[in-house]
Amino acid sequence: MRGPGHPKALPCRRAYSTEQPAKEKEPVGESGNSGNKGGGTNSFLLSTGPLSPIGIGLFVLTSAGIVYFFTVTKEQVRAEREKNKNKQETVGKADVGGPFELTDQDGNVATDRTFRGKFALIYFGFCHCPDICPDELDKIGDALDMLDRNPKTKDAIQPVFITCDPQRDSPEDIKQYLKQFHPRFVGLTGSLDQVAATCKAFRVYFSKPPKVAEGQDYLVDHSIFSYFMDPDGEFIDVYGKDKSALAMASDMEMRIGQFLDAGRKIQK
């Protein structure tokens, strides 16, 4: 209890506090991060998003990898196709023909190079053949007559007869024998070794009976094919007994046409 004269007590004031009032929380942006007022792009997104340097770099690297993969794969496919093509050409081309040296019906030396510059149709047989050889030589003559009607293929093919019986077929015998057939025929013979080597080069089989007495008649077993060679001496095709003169002429005309269309020339 205060006595008289004691000053009137002042009303009690709220004590001063040093605690600052809590700040209002900043609004949360659309990205869920605070402090991004106005909806601007956050710097954190630029460092990790798809449009960031890292994202663009990954995109460039991925694109380069894809381009490299398809480039390498394409080159591998091309190389494989080229390899298969070369393999097919090698497998499909028969190893027929090659160098040889024989004697023609006039006694002159004739080699594989003698017939370069024009196509050659080569048949292996023998002058004492009773039926097959004459039939095949007649067929060759008929095919050549058909081709001679076309100015492009006239005289384009040299027919060649090579004996498989050099022990009996002399140049003179061959010359008389071929008069029955086409006038352009060239006949070739030689020693047994020369003929055997030529037959081997053309993959021609021939055989005569093992025991033949002097002066005894005999038949020679041999392959019945006509070999079509180009002006470079390269093998083109082979025609068997079942091929008609018309079929032979049609095929040879087509092959000669392809040769001429390629800008090549034929010696006539």
Buried (B, 14 or more C-beta within 10 A) or exposed (E): EEEEEEEEEEEEEEEEEEEEEEEEEEEEBEEEEEEBEEEEEEEEBEEEEEEBEEBEEEEEEEEEEEEEEEEEEEEEEEEEEEEEEEEEEEEEEEEBBEEBBBBBBEEEEBEBEBBBBBBBBBBBBBBBBEEEBBEBBBBBBBBBEBBBEEEEBEBBBBBBBBBBBBBBBBBEBBBEBBEEBBEBBBBBBBEEEBBBBBBEBBBBEBEBEEEEEEEEEBEBEBBBBBBBBBBEBEBBBBBEEEBEBEEBBBBBBEBBEEBBEEEEEBEE
